[in-house]
Amino acid sequence: MIGEQWAQLEAAAHARLGHIRQLSDDLADIRIRHTAAGGSVTVTVDGAANLLDLELSEYISQMSPTEFARTVTDTAAAAARLALARRAALIEEFNGQMNSQR
C-alpha cells in the first residue's frame, strides 16, 4: 500500500516537473515581432518585453524627430504588451493545469 502511494506521488511529481519545464521552455521561446503602420519601424521583444531587435526602414527619413521617437516608442510598447499578454496566457494555462492535478 505504501509503495503504491509512493509510486503515485512520484509520478505526480514527475508530471508537475514536466509541466514546469515546458512552461520554462515556452516562456523562453516567446518572440514578438511588431511593425508600425506604414512599415517604418519593426521591433522584436522576448517574453519579458526585452528589446531584441529594432529594424528601421527608409521611411524614417520622411519623419520628424518627434514622429520617429513616437513611432519607435509606440511600436516597442505594442510589442511589449503582446509579449506580456502571451506570457500571462502561458502562466494562466500552467496554473490551470497545476490546479486540475490536485
Biopython code that builds the backbone (N, CA, C, O; Angstrom):
import numpy as np
from Bio.PDB.StructureBuilder import StructureBuilder

atoms = [
    (1, "MET", "N", (0.824, -1.200, 0.000)),
    (1, "MET", "CA", (0.000, 0.000, 0.000)),
    (1, "MET", "C", (0.863, 1.257, 0.000)),
    (1, "MET", "O", (0.644, 2.163, -0.804)),
    (2, "ILE", "N", (1.848, 1.316, 0.903)),
    (2, "ILE", "CA", (2.709, 2.491, 0.975)),
    (2, "ILE", "C", (3.523, 2.627, -0.303)),
    (2, "ILE", "O", (3.727, 3.734, -0.800)),
    (3, "GLY", "N", (3.989, 1.498, -0.834)),
    (3, "GLY", "CA", (4.745, 1.521, -2.088)),
    (3, "GLY", "C", (3.923, 2.077, -3.232)),
    (3, "GLY", "O", (4.434, 2.821, -4.069)),
    (4, "GLU", "N", (2.646, 1.716, -3.269)),
    (4, "GLU", "CA", (1.746, 2.204, -4.318)),
    (4, "GLU", "C", (1.515, 3.705, -4.174)),
    (4, "GLU", "O", (1.516, 4.436, -5.165)),
    (5, "GLN", "N", (1.322, 4.153, -2.959)),
    (5, "GLN", "CA", (1.130, 5.593, -2.718)),
    (5, "GLN", "C", (2.390, 6.369, -3.089)),
    (5, "GLN", "O", (2.316, 7.451, -3.670)),
    (6, "TRP", "N", (3.536, 5.810, -2.750)),
    (6, "TRP", "CA", (4.799, 6.461, -3.085)),
    (6, "TRP", "C", (4.949, 6.563, -4.605)),
    (6, "TRP", "O", (5.370, 7.599, -5.119)),
    (7, "ALA", "N", (4.609, 5.502, -5.313)),
    (7, "ALA", "CA", (4.702, 5.495, -6.772)),
    (7, "ALA", "C", (3.779, 6.549, -7.375)),
    (7, "ALA", "O", (4.153, 7.230, -8.330)),
    (8, "GLN", "N", (2.578, 6.686, -6.823)),
    (8, "GLN", "CA", (1.642, 7.706, -7.307)),
    (8, "GLN", "C", (2.176, 9.109, -7.042)),
    (8, "GLN", "O", (2.085, 9.988, -7.899)),
    (9, "LEU", "N", (2.724, 9.309, -5.871)),
    (9, "LEU", "CA", (3.294, 10.606, -5.514)),
    (9, "LEU", "C", (4.466, 10.947, -6.427)),
    (9, "LEU", "O", (4.594, 12.078, -6.897)),
    (10, "GLU", "N", (5.310, 9.965, -6.668)),
    (10, "GLU", "CA", (6.464, 10.177, -7.541)),
    (10, "GLU", "C", (6.021, 10.490, -8.970)),
    (10, "GLU", "O", (6.585, 11.376, -9.614)),
    (11, "ALA", "N", (5.024, 9.777, -9.464)),
    (11, "ALA", "CA", (4.507, 10.023, -10.814)),
    (11, "ALA", "C", (3.915, 11.423, -10.915)),
    (11, "ALA", "O", (4.123, 12.116, -11.911)),
    (12, "ALA", "N", (3.183, 11.841, -9.893)),
    (12, "ALA", "CA", (2.599, 13.188, -9.891)),
    (12, "ALA", "C", (3.695, 14.249, -9.866)),
    (12, "ALA", "O", (3.594, 15.268, -10.550)),
    (13, "ALA", "N", (4.738, 14.010, -9.080)),
    (13, "ALA", "CA", (5.848, 14.970, -9.010)),
    (13, "ALA", "C", (6.556, 15.073, -10.353)),
    (13, "ALA", "O", (6.910, 16.171, -10.784)),
    (14, "HIS", "N", (6.765, 13.944, -11.015)),
    (14, "HIS", "CA", (7.403, 13.963, -12.333)),
    (14, "HIS", "C", (6.534, 14.685, -13.359)),
    (14, "HIS", "O", (7.046, 15.419, -14.204)),
    (15, "ALA", "N", (5.225, 14.478, -13.285)),
    (15, "ALA", "CA", (4.314, 15.166, -14.203)),
    (15, "ALA", "C", (4.372, 16.673, -13.990)),
    (15, "ALA", "O", (4.425, 17.437, -14.953)),
    (16, "ARG", "N", (4.363, 17.097, -12.742)),
    (16, "ARG", "CA", (4.449, 18.531, -12.440)),
    (16, "ARG", "C", (5.779, 19.108, -12.905)),
    (16, "ARG", "O", (5.825, 20.208, -13.454)),
    (17, "LEU", "N", (6.849, 18.373, -12.686)),
    (17, "LEU", "CA", (8.159, 18.826, -13.140)),
    (17, "LEU", "C", (8.170, 18.980, -14.656)),
    (17, "LEU", "O", (8.751, 19.928, -15.185)),
    (18, "GLY", "N", (7.537, 18.061, -15.343)),
    (18, "GLY", "CA", (7.425, 18.166, -16.800)),
    (18, "GLY", "C", (6.685, 19.422, -17.220)),
    (18, "GLY", "O", (7.088, 20.096, -18.168)),
    (19, "HIS", "N", (5.602, 19.743, -16.518)),
    (19, "HIS", "CA", (4.841, 20.962, -16.818)),
    (19, "HIS", "C", (5.677, 22.212, -16.538)),
    (19, "HIS", "O", (5.628, 23.180, -17.297)),
    (20, "ILE", "N", (6.436, 22.186, -15.457)),
    (20, "ILE", "CA", (7.284, 23.336, -15.115)),
    (20, "ILE", "C", (8.353, 23.534, -16.184)),
    (20, "ILE", "O", (8.607, 24.660, -16.613)),
    (21, "ARG", "N", (8.973, 22.452, -16.608)),
    (21, "ARG", "CA", (9.995, 22.552, -17.664)),
    (21, "ARG", "C", (9.388, 23.058, -18.968)),
    (21, "ARG", "O", (9.992, 23.874, -19.664)),
    (22, "GLN", "N", (8.199, 22.574, -19.294)),
    (22, "GLN", "CA", (7.547, 23.023, -20.524)),
    (22, "GLN", "C", (7.227, 24.509, -20.447)),
    (22, "GLN", "O", (7.432, 25.236, -21.419)),
    (23, "LEU", "N", (6.729, 24.966, -19.304)),
    (23, "LEU", "CA", (6.448, 26.391, -19.131)),
    (23, "LEU", "C", (7.724, 27.201, -19.299)),
    (23, "LEU", "O", (7.727, 28.226, -19.980)),
    (24, "SER", "N", (8.789, 26.755, -18.692)),
    (24, "SER", "CA", (10.063, 27.461, -18.806)),
    (24, "SER", "C", (10.504, 27.564, -20.264)),
    (24, "SER", "O", (10.929, 28.628, -20.714)),
    (25, "ASP", "N", (10.402, 26.466, -20.994)),
    (25, "ASP", "CA", (10.763, 26.471, -22.417)),
    (25, "ASP", "C", (9.853, 27.394, -23.214)),
    (25, "ASP", "O", (10.321, 28.164, -24.053)),
    (26, "ASP", "N", (8.551, 27.315, -22.949)),
    (26, "ASP", "CA", (7.588, 28.148, -23.678)),
    (26, "ASP", "C", (7.827, 29.633, -23.417)),
    (26, "ASP", "O", (7.745, 30.446, -24.338)),
    (27, "LEU", "N", (8.122, 29.989, -22.171)),
    (27, "LEU", "CA", (8.394, 31.392, -21.845)),
    (27, "LEU", "C", (9.673, 31.864, -22.523)),
    (27, "LEU", "O", (9.738, 32.987, -23.022)),
    (28, "ALA", "N", (10.684, 31.014, -22.541)),
    (28, "ALA", "CA", (11.954, 31.379, -23.173)),
    (28, "ALA", "C", (11.816, 31.522, -24.684)),
    (28, "ALA", "O", (12.578, 32.256, -25.313)),
    (29, "ASP", "N", (10.848, 30.824, -25.263)),
    (29, "ASP", "CA", (10.658, 30.850, -26.718)),
    (29, "ASP", "C", (9.820, 32.023, -27.215)),
    (29, "ASP", "O", (9.725, 32.232, -28.424)),
    (30, "ILE", "N", (9.219, 32.782, -26.328)),
    (30, "ILE", "CA", (8.365, 33.886, -26.767)),
    (30, "ILE", "C", (9.198, 34.912, -27.526)),
    (30, "ILE", "O", (10.211, 35.405, -27.031)),
    (31, "ARG", "N", (8.752, 35.216, -28.724)),
    (31, "ARG", "CA", (9.327, 36.275, -29.542)),
    (31, "ARG", "C", (8.157, 36.979, -30.218)),
    (31, "ARG", "O", (7.355, 36.349, -30.907)),
    (32, "ILE", "N", (8.069, 38.258, -30.018)),
    (32, "ILE", "CA", (7.013, 39.042, -30.657)),
    (32, "ILE", "C", (7.679, 40.057, -31.569)),
    (32, "ILE", "O", (8.553, 40.817, -31.153)),
    (33, "ARG", "N", (7.251, 40.052, -32.807)),
    (33, "ARG", "CA", (7.754, 40.997, -33.811)),
    (33, "ARG", "C", (6.573, 41.867, -34.209)),
    (33, "ARG", "O", (5.555, 41.369, -34.690)),
    (34, "HIS", "N", (6.716, 43.159, -34.006)),
    (34, "HIS", "CA", (5.613, 44.082, -34.289)),
    (34, "HIS", "C", (6.126, 45.209, -35.176)),
    (34, "HIS", "O", (7.187, 45.783, -34.930)),
    (35, "THR", "N", (5.351, 45.512, -36.211)),
    (35, "THR", "CA", (5.727, 46.554, -37.164)),
    (35, "THR", "C", (4.730, 47.693, -37.094)),
    (35, "THR", "O", (3.519, 47.477, -37.053)),
    (36, "ALA", "N", (5.254, 48.905, -37.082)),
    (36, "ALA", "CA", (4.406, 50.098, -37.067)),
    (36, "ALA", "C", (3.636, 50.201, -38.371)),
    (36, "ALA", "O", (4.075, 49.706, -39.409)),
    (37, "ALA", "N", (2.485, 50.846, -38.303)),
    (37, "ALA", "CA", (1.717, 51.114, -39.517)),
    (37, "ALA", "C", (2.625, 51.871, -40.480)),
    (37, "ALA", "O", (3.320, 52.805, -40.080)),
    (38, "GLY", "N", (2.617, 51.477, -41.720)),
    (38, "GLY", "CA", (3.484, 52.114, -42.702)),
    (38, "GLY", "C", (4.818, 51.415, -42.853)),
    (38, "GLY", "O", (5.556, 51.668, -43.806)),
    (39, "GLY", "N", (5.129, 50.535, -41.916)),
    (39, "GLY", "CA", (6.334, 49.725, -42.034)),
    (39, "GLY", "C", (7.642, 50.420, -41.724)),
    (39, "GLY", "O", (8.706, 49.906, -42.069)),
    (40, "SER", "N", (7.593, 51.571, -41.085)),
    (40, "SER", "CA", (8.827, 52.323, -40.833)),
    (40, "SER", "C", (9.694, 51.722, -39.736)),
    (40, "SER", "O", (10.919, 51.828, -39.788)),
    (41, "VAL", "N", (9.071, 51.093, -38.743)),
    (41, "VAL", "CA", (9.793, 50.560, -37.589)),
    (41, "VAL", "C", (9.264, 49.162, -37.272)),
    (41, "VAL", "O", (8.055, 48.932, -37.243)),
    (42, "THR", "N", (10.188, 48.241, -37.037)),
    (42, "THR", "CA", (9.832, 46.897, -36.594)),
    (42, "THR", "C", (10.638, 46.585, -35.342)),
    (42, "THR", "O", (11.852, 46.782, -35.297)),
    (43, "VAL", "N", (9.938, 46.097, -34.334)),
    (43, "VAL", "CA", (10.554, 45.793, -33.044)),
    (43, "VAL", "C", (10.326, 44.317, -32.734)),
    (43, "VAL", "O", (9.244, 43.780, -32.973)),
    (44, "THR", "N", (11.351, 43.674, -32.204)),
    (44, "THR", "CA", (11.227, 42.302, -31.720)),
    (44, "THR", "C", (11.581, 42.293, -30.241)),
    (44, "THR", "O", (12.613, 42.823, -29.828)),
    (45, "VAL", "N", (10.697, 41.674, -29.444)),
    (45, "VAL", "CA", (10.923, 41.566, -27.997)),
    (45, "VAL", "C", (10.772, 40.112, -27.574)),
    (45, "VAL", "O", (10.205, 39.291, -28.296)),
    (46, "ASP", "N", (11.293, 39.812, -26.383)),
    (46, "ASP", "CA", (11.129, 38.473, -25.824)),
    (46, "ASP", "C", (9.971, 38.466, -24.838)),
    (46, "ASP", "O", (9.249, 39.455, -24.709)),
    (47, "GLY", "N", (9.798, 37.356, -24.148)),
    (47, "GLY", "CA", (8.671, 37.193, -23.240)),
    (47, "GLY", "C", (8.693, 38.081, -22.019)),
    (47, "GLY", "O", (7.677, 38.227, -21.339)),
    (48, "ALA", "N", (9.838, 38.679, -21.729)),
    (48, "ALA", "CA", (9.936, 39.629, -20.616)),
    (48, "ALA", "C", (9.903, 41.064, -21.129)),
    (48, "ALA", "O", (10.186, 42.002, -20.383)),
    (49, "ALA", "N", (9.556, 41.231, -22.402)),
    (49, "ALA", "CA", (9.461, 42.531, -23.071)),
    (49, "ALA", "C", (10.820, 43.201, -23.247)),
    (49, "ALA", "O", (10.895, 44.420, -23.401)),
    (50, "ASN", "N", (11.889, 42.413, -23.225)),
    (50, "ASN", "CA", (13.220, 42.953, -23.508)),
    (50, "ASN", "C", (13.379, 43.155, -25.005)),
    (50, "ASN", "O", (13.008, 42.286, -25.795)),
    (51, "LEU", "N", (13.919, 44.280, -25.393)),
    (51, "LEU", "CA", (14.141, 44.577, -26.801)),
    (51, "LEU", "C", (15.238, 43.675, -27.346)),
    (51, "LEU", "O", (16.352, 43.658, -26.823)),
    (52, "LEU", "N", (14.923, 42.926, -28.397)),
    (52, "LEU", "CA", (15.894, 42.038, -29.031)),
    (52, "LEU", "C", (16.392, 42.591, -30.349)),
    (52, "LEU", "O", (17.543, 42.377, -30.728)),
    (53, "ASP", "N", (15.511, 43.311, -31.056)),
    (53, "ASP", "CA", (15.890, 43.826, -32.370)),
    (53, "ASP", "C", (15.047, 45.050, -32.702)),
    (53, "ASP", "O", (13.876, 45.139, -32.331)),
    (54, "LEU", "N", (15.657, 45.975, -33.398)),
    (54, "LEU", "CA", (14.984, 47.183, -33.872)),
    (54, "LEU", "C", (15.384, 47.371, -35.320)),
    (54, "LEU", "O", (16.561, 47.556, -35.630)),
    (55, "GLU", "N", (14.404, 47.324, -36.206)),
    (55, "GLU", "CA", (14.653, 47.498, -37.634)),
    (55, "GLU", "C", (14.007, 48.798, -38.091)),
    (55, "GLU", "O", (12.869, 49.103, -37.734)),
    (56, "LEU", "N", (14.743, 49.546, -38.874)),
    (56, "LEU", "CA", (14.250, 50.819, -39.393)),
    (56, "LEU", "C", (14.258, 50.761, -40.910)),
    (56, "LEU", "O", (15.215, 50.274, -41.511)),
    (57, "SER", "N", (13.198, 51.254, -41.528)),
    (57, "SER", "CA", (13.135, 51.277, -42.987)),
    (57, "SER", "C", (13.479, 52.677, -43.488)),
    (57, "SER", "O", (13.669, 53.606, -42.704)),
    (58, "GLU", "N", (13.552, 52.800, -44.777)),
    (58, "GLU", "CA", (13.868, 54.097, -45.388)),
    (58, "GLU", "C", (12.789, 55.143, -45.113)),
    (58, "GLU", "O", (13.029, 56.338, -45.283)),
    (59, "TYR", "N", (11.614, 54.708, -44.695)),
    (59, "TYR", "CA", (10.514, 55.640, -44.427)),
    (59, "TYR", "C", (10.798, 56.563, -43.247)),
    (59, "TYR", "O", (10.165, 57.611, -43.116)),
    (60, "ILE", "N", (11.737, 56.189, -42.393)),
    (60, "ILE", "CA", (12.032, 57.064, -41.248)),
    (60, "ILE", "C", (12.638, 58.389, -41.695)),
    (60, "ILE", "O", (12.580, 59.377, -40.963)),
    (61, "SER", "N", (13.219, 58.416, -42.894)),
    (61, "SER", "CA", (13.818, 59.670, -43.382)),
    (61, "SER", "C", (12.755, 60.730, -43.666)),
    (61, "SER", "O", (13.075, 61.913, -43.787)),
    (62, "GLN", "N", (11.515, 60.318, -43.771)),
    (62, "GLN", "CA", (10.417, 61.250, -44.031)),
    (62, "GLN", "C", (9.756, 61.731, -42.740)),
    (62, "GLN", "O", (8.822, 62.533, -42.781)),
    (63, "MET", "N", (10.231, 61.249, -41.609)),
    (63, "MET", "CA", (9.627, 61.596, -40.319)),
    (63, "MET", "C", (10.409, 62.709, -39.638)),
    (63, "MET", "O", (11.615, 62.870, -39.821)),
    (64, "SER", "N", (9.667, 63.464, -38.849)),
    (64, "SER", "CA", (10.338, 64.434, -37.978)),
    (64, "SER", "C", (10.956, 63.655, -36.809)),
    (64, "SER", "O", (10.574, 62.511, -36.563)),
    (65, "PRO", "N", (11.890, 64.255, -36.101)),
    (65, "PRO", "CA", (12.450, 63.571, -34.930)),
    (65, "PRO", "C", (11.376, 63.171, -33.915)),
    (65, "PRO", "O", (11.456, 62.107, -33.302)),
    (66, "THR", "N", (10.381, 64.025, -33.748)),
    (66, "THR", "CA", (9.304, 63.722, -32.805)),
    (66, "THR", "C", (8.484, 62.532, -33.281)),
    (66, "THR", "O", (8.158, 61.643, -32.494)),
    (67, "GLU", "N", (8.150, 62.513, -34.570)),
    (67, "GLU", "CA", (7.388, 61.389, -35.131)),
    (67, "GLU", "C", (8.183, 60.089, -35.016)),
    (67, "GLU", "O", (7.641, 59.042, -34.663)),
    (68, "PHE", "N", (9.465, 60.179, -35.317)),
    (68, "PHE", "CA", (10.323, 58.999, -35.239)),
    (68, "PHE", "C", (10.350, 58.444, -33.813)),
    (68, "PHE", "O", (10.161, 57.246, -33.602)),
    (69, "ALA", "N", (10.585, 59.315, -32.850)),
    (69, "ALA", "CA", (10.648, 58.888, -31.445)),
    (69, "ALA", "C", (9.326, 58.277, -31.003)),
    (69, "ALA", "O", (9.307, 57.246, -30.331)),
    (70, "ARG", "N", (8.225, 58.912, -31.379)),
    (70, "ARG", "CA", (6.902, 58.400, -31.002)),
    (70, "ARG", "C", (6.644, 57.041, -31.653)),
    (70, "ARG", "O", (6.110, 56.135, -31.014)),
    (71, "THR", "N", (7.023, 56.903, -32.920)),
    (71, "THR", "CA", (6.794, 55.642, -33.626)),
    (71, "THR", "C", (7.600, 54.505, -33.007)),
    (71, "THR", "O", (7.079, 53.406, -32.813)),
    (72, "VAL", "N", (8.863, 54.765, -32.698)),
    (72, "VAL", "CA", (9.687, 53.729, -32.066)),
    (72, "VAL", "C", (9.106, 53.355, -30.706)),
    (72, "VAL", "O", (8.967, 52.174, -30.386)),
    (73, "THR", "N", (8.771, 54.357, -29.915)),
    (73, "THR", "CA", (8.233, 54.110, -28.574)),
    (73, "THR", "C", (6.904, 53.369, -28.632)),
    (73, "THR", "O", (6.699, 52.400, -27.902)),
    (74, "ASP", "N", (6.008, 53.819, -29.493)),
    (74, "ASP", "CA", (4.694, 53.175, -29.608)),
    (74, "ASP", "C", (4.807, 51.737, -30.118)),
    (74, "ASP", "O", (4.100, 50.847, -29.644)),
    (75, "THR", "N", (5.690, 51.519, -31.076)),
    (75, "THR", "CA", (5.859, 50.176, -31.633)),
    (75, "THR", "C", (6.459, 49.234, -30.592)),
    (75, "THR", "O", (6.028, 48.088, -30.460)),
    (76, "ALA", "N", (7.449, 49.720, -29.861)),
    (76, "ALA", "CA", (8.057, 48.905, -28.802)),
    (76, "ALA", "C", (7.042, 48.605, -27.700)),
    (76, "ALA", "O", (6.997, 47.491, -27.180)),
    (77, "ALA", "N", (6.239, 49.590, -27.349)),
    (77, "ALA", "CA", (5.228, 49.384, -26.305)),
    (77, "ALA", "C", (4.188, 48.362, -26.752)),
    (77, "ALA", "O", (3.763, 47.521, -25.961)),
    (78, "ALA", "N", (3.779, 48.432, -28.015)),
    (78, "ALA", "CA", (2.799, 47.471, -28.528)),
    (78, "ALA", "C", (3.379, 46.056, -28.520)),
    (78, "ALA", "O", (2.695, 45.107, -28.138)),
    (79, "ALA", "N", (4.623, 45.915, -28.936)),
    (79, "ALA", "CA", (5.270, 44.602, -28.920)),
    (79, "ALA", "C", (5.373, 44.076, -27.492)),
    (79, "ALA", "O", (5.134, 42.895, -27.239)),
    (80, "ALA", "N", (5.727, 44.951, -26.571)),
    (80, "ALA", "CA", (5.844, 44.551, -25.160)),
    (80, "ALA", "C", (4.500, 44.087, -24.612)),
    (80, "ALA", "O", (4.433, 43.080, -23.909)),
    (81, "ARG", "N", (3.425, 44.816, -24.929)),
    (81, "ARG", "CA", (2.087, 44.413, -24.461)),
    (81, "ARG", "C", (1.725, 43.027, -24.987)),
    (81, "ARG", "O", (1.207, 42.190, -24.247)),
    (82, "LEU", "N", (2.002, 42.791, -26.267)),
    (82, "LEU", "CA", (1.696, 41.488, -26.860)),
    (82, "LEU", "C", (2.518, 40.373, -26.212)),
    (82, "LEU", "O", (1.999, 39.288, -25.947)),
    (83, "ALA", "N", (3.785, 40.640, -25.961)),
    (83, "ALA", "CA", (4.650, 39.635, -25.335)),
    (83, "ALA", "C", (4.187, 39.322, -23.921)),
    (83, "ALA", "O", (4.124, 38.158, -23.524)),
    (84, "LEU", "N", (3.865, 40.350, -23.170)),
    (84, "LEU", "CA", (3.431, 40.133, -21.789)),
    (84, "LEU", "C", (2.066, 39.454, -21.733)),
    (84, "LEU", "O", (1.792, 38.684, -20.812)),
    (85, "ALA", "N", (1.213, 39.737, -22.712)),
    (85, "ALA", "CA", (-0.079, 39.048, -22.782)),
    (85, "ALA", "C", (0.129, 37.566, -23.089)),
    (85, "ALA", "O", (-0.543, 36.708, -22.516)),
    (86, "ARG", "N", (1.049, 37.272, -23.985)),
    (86, "ARG", "CA", (1.354, 35.869, -24.302)),
    (86, "ARG", "C", (1.924, 35.166, -23.073)),
    (86, "ARG", "O", (1.560, 34.030, -22.767)),
    (87, "ARG", "N", (2.817, 35.852, -22.380)),
    (87, "ARG", "CA", (3.413, 35.304, -21.157)),
    (87, "ARG", "C", (2.326, 35.012, -20.118)),
    (87, "ARG", "O", (2.317, 33.948, -19.500)),
    (88, "ALA", "N", (1.422, 35.958, -19.935)),
    (88, "ALA", "CA", (0.337, 35.788, -18.964)),
    (88, "ALA", "C", (-0.553, 34.609, -19.344)),
    (88, "ALA", "O", (-0.985, 33.850, -18.476)),
    (89, "ALA", "N", (-0.830, 34.453, -20.640)),
    (89, "ALA", "CA", (-1.669, 33.341, -21.089)),
    (89, "ALA", "C", (-0.997, 31.999, -20.800)),
    (89, "ALA", "O", (-1.656, 31.049, -20.376)),
    (90, "LEU", "N", (0.308, 31.922, -21.030)),
    (90, "LEU", "CA", (1.028, 30.680, -20.741)),
    (90, "LEU", "C", (1.012, 30.363, -19.249)),
    (90, "LEU", "O", (0.829, 29.211, -18.855)),
    (91, "ILE", "N", (1.203, 31.376, -18.431)),
    (91, "ILE", "CA", (1.203, 31.166, -16.980)),
    (91, "ILE", "C", (-0.187, 30.785, -16.492)),
    (91, "ILE", "O", (-0.331, 29.930, -15.618)),
    (92, "GLU", "N", (-1.206, 31.418, -17.053)),
    (92, "GLU", "CA", (-2.584, 31.079, -16.674)),
    (92, "GLU", "C", (-2.903, 29.631, -17.051)),
    (92, "GLU", "O", (-3.527, 28.904, -16.278)),
    (93, "GLU", "N", (-2.474, 29.224, -18.233)),
    (93, "GLU", "CA", (-2.681, 27.836, -18.661)),
    (93, "GLU", "C", (-1.944, 26.873, -17.722)),
    (93, "GLU", "O", (-2.491, 25.843, -17.327)),
    (94, "PHE", "N", (-0.713, 27.212, -17.374)),
    (94, "PHE", "CA", (0.073, 26.394, -16.448)),
    (94, "PHE", "C", (-0.630, 26.277, -15.098)),
    (94, "PHE", "O", (-0.749, 25.182, -14.550)),
    (95, "ASN", "N", (-1.093, 27.397, -14.569)),
    (95, "ASN", "CA", (-1.786, 27.376, -13.278)),
    (95, "ASN", "C", (-3.037, 26.512, -13.337)),
    (95, "ASN", "O", (-3.345, 25.794, -12.386)),
    (96, "GLY", "N", (-3.753, 26.580, -14.445)),
    (96, "GLY", "CA", (-4.929, 25.733, -14.615)),
    (96, "GLY", "C", (-4.571, 24.257, -14.603)),
    (96, "GLY", "O", (-5.277, 23.444, -14.007)),
    (97, "GLN", "N", (-3.468, 23.913, -15.266)),
    (97, "GLN", "CA", (-3.015, 22.521, -15.268)),
    (97, "GLN", "C", (-2.626, 22.071, -13.861)),
    (97, "GLN", "O", (-2.967, 20.968, -13.434)),
    (98, "MET", "N", (-1.918, 22.926, -13.159)),
    (98, "MET", "CA", (-1.476, 22.563, -11.806)),
    (98, "MET", "C", (-2.663, 22.419, -10.860)),
    (98, "MET", "O", (-2.694, 21.509, -10.031)),
    (99, "ASN", "N", (-3.631, 23.309, -10.982)),
    (99, "ASN", "CA", (-4.805, 23.255, -10.105)),
    (99, "ASN", "C", (-5.694, 22.058, -10.417)),
    (99, "ASN", "O", (-6.357, 21.533, -9.521)),
    (100, "SER", "N", (-5.718, 21.620, -11.670)),
    (100, "SER", "CA", (-6.561, 20.479, -12.029)),
    (100, "SER", "C", (-5.935, 19.153, -11.604)),
    (100, "SER", "O", (-6.613, 18.125, -11.589)),
    (101, "GLN", "N", (-4.655, 19.167, -11.262)),
    (101, "GLN", "CA", (-3.975, 17.932, -10.854)),
    (101, "GLN", "C", (-4.038, 17.699, -9.354)),
    (101, "GLN", "O", (-3.500, 16.706, -8.865)),
    (102, "ARG", "N", (-4.665, 18.565, -8.634)),
    (102, "ARG", "CA", (-4.727, 18.417, -7.166)),
    (102, "ARG", "C", (-5.638, 17.292, -6.770)),
    (102, "ARG", "O", (-5.809, 17.026, -5.581)),
]
sb = StructureBuilder()
sb.init_structure("model")
sb.init_model(0)
sb.init_chain("A")
sb.init_seg("    ")
for serial, (resi, resn, name, xyz) in enumerate(atoms, 1):
    if name == "N":
        sb.init_residue(resn, " ", resi, " ")
    sb.init_atom(name, np.array(xyz, "f"), 0.0, 1.0, " ", f" {name:<3s}", serial, name[0])
structure = sb.get_structure()
